[in-house]
Amino acid sequence: MPKPTVPALIPLSLLEAIRNLDTPVEDGLDELAEEIAARRLGLSPTVAAQIQRYRQAADKGGFVDQDETVSVLRLVGRRTDAQLVFADAGRRAARYSARGRARPSRTLARVSPGGMVHRMALRTAARVARQVFDGVLKTSPQDLEVTMSSPLSIVALPTGEACIFYGSVYQELLRGLTGFEGALIHERCRARGDAGCVWRTAVAEVYE
């Protein structure tokens, strides 16, 4: 039986987020940069090599073993800035996933009526969510809902802190593809004893 696999863009985004947050800010302290870099995992040769390998696979729409991605999620979970890394990685993963898959829909949308454009954008977001992240996007007149029965975030960290990654993914997908502006609430979570993880949109309030 073949091992389960995950799109390579997911671990790629996680490691790129680590590297991004571990990169020193240009503050004129050049004499300390080398020492700082030596202590930061994201700037290590090992992470650089893994990023290169995942990028090559992601560029071809390839996959990696699920166990590898679970290990990367756990690696992030051990960091004190894990929430920042998961949020950054989620946004990156959403942009990577939409880049190629959404192009035909965007082209058609430019010659379609307004209401149809929004419906097409939602269908594109739902397709990307399902194909890449195994999430089910449902729409209603009031809100949008994304459901995952067994997200890798829970497989890796049963206490639920890695679910920030998927929340960031879906919010960025909706923002980038449909123009959604608002919050995405993690309404239910397997870490809290629910049957699955559910995120629901909350439209931003406008103050006059």
N, C-alpha and C positions, 0 to 999 in steps of 0.2 A: 504493500500500500504506500503510495507516494506521500511524502511529508507535506503538511499544509504550507502554503506560501503566502506572501504579502507583497504588494507593490513596493518596489525598491525606493520609490519616492518617500515612503513613510520613514524608514530609518535614515535616509539621506537628510530629510528635513530636521529630524531630531538632532543629528550630529552637527548639521550646519548651525542650528540654534545654539548648541553648546559652544561651538567655535565663535559665533557672533558675540555671545555674552562673556566669553573669556578673553576676547581681544582687548588689550589695554586702550584706554582713551588717549588720544594725542594731547598730552598735557605738558610737554617739554621735558619730561623726566626720562629722556632717552637712555641715560645710564642705568636705569632700573628695568628697562623694557625686557632685556634678555633674561634677567633673573626672574621676573614675573612670568614670562612665557614658559620658562622651564618648569614652573610649578602649576601651570594651568593645563588641565587635561585637553581642553578644546584646541590648544595650539600644539599638541604633541604630534610627532610623526605618525604614530599609530592611528590617531583620529583622521589625520590628513589622508592616509592611505585608504582608510575605510570610506571616507567621503568620496574619494576618486572612484573607488570600486562601485559604490552605490550610484554615483552619478552616471557612470558608463551604462549601468544596467537600466536606470530610470530613463535615460535618453532613448533607449530602445523599447521602452514600455515593459521592461523586465521585472522579474520577481526575485525575492530572496526567501530563505526559510523563515517560517513564522518564529521559530525559536530565536533567531538572530534579533528580530525586531523586539521580541519580549525582553531579551537581554539589554537592548539599548534603552527601552522604557524603564527598566529597573535601574540602569545606570543613572539616568536622569533623576529618578525618584530618590536617589541617595544624596542629591545635592541640596544645599540650603536654599538655592534659588530655583528649585524645581518648577514652581508655578510659572515663573517667567519663561523658563525654557520650554515648557509644554505649550504655553500660549504662543510664543514665537514660532515654534515648530508647527503648530496647527495652521497658522496663517500661511506659512511657507508651503506646507503640504497642499492646502486648498488651491493656492495659486499654481503650483506645479500641475495639479490634477486637472484644473480647468483650462490650462494653457492650450493644449492640443485638442482635447475632447470637445471644447465649447466653440471652437472656431467656426465650423459649418453652421451651427445654430445662430451665431452672431451675424454671419453673412446674410442668412435668410431674414433675420429680424430687422435688418435695415430697410427691407422692402415690404414689411408687414405692418398692418394697423396697430395702434397702440396697445389695445387690450390683448391682441394676439401675441404681441411681443412679450408681454409679461407672462402669459401662459407658457410660451415657448421657453422663456428663461427659467421658469419653475420646473418644467420638464427636464431641461438640461441639468439643473442643479440636482434634481432627483436621480437622474441617471448617473451622474458622477458620484453622488453620495453612495449609491448602491454598488456600482461597479468597482470603485476604488476603496471605499471605507466600510462597506457592508452595512450601511445605514439606510433606513427606509424613511423617506420624506413624504409626509402626507399634508395636504392642504385642506383648509376649511375657510368659510367666510370670515372667521374671527382671527385665525392665527395659522401658524405652520408648526408641524411637529416632526421631530426626527427620532426614530426608535432604533435601538441596537439591542439584540437579545443577549449577546455575549461578546462585548467589546474587548479588544486586546488590552485595553487599559486596565480592566478588571483581572484578566488573566495574569498580567504582569504584577499589578499592585492591587490586591483584593480590597484594600482600604479605600480605594476610589480616587486618590489624588491625581492619577494620570488621566482621569476623565476630562480634565481641563483641555487636554490635547484635542479630543474630538469636539468638544464644545467650540473651541477656537476654529477648528476645521469648518464646521457647518456654518458658523456665523460669517466667516470670511467667504465661503462659497455663496451664501445668500447675498452678502454685500456686493461681491464682485460680479455676480451673474444677474441678480435681480434688482440691485440698488437698495436692498433692505437696509434701513437705519433703525437700530434699536438693540435690545438685549436678547440673548438666548439663554433662557433659564434652564438649569439642570434640574428638572422637576422631579424625576425619579431616578434612582441609582441602585444597581445591584449591591453596591457596598452597604446600602441602608436596608437591605432585605427585600427590595422590589424585584419583580420578575425580570426586568430589563432596565436599560438606561433610556431615559426620555428627555429630550430637550424641546422646549416650547418657546416660540417667539413672544416678545413683549415689545410693542411699538414704543419708540421714544416719545415722551411727552414734549409738546411745544409750548414754551412759555412766551407770553406777549409782554 
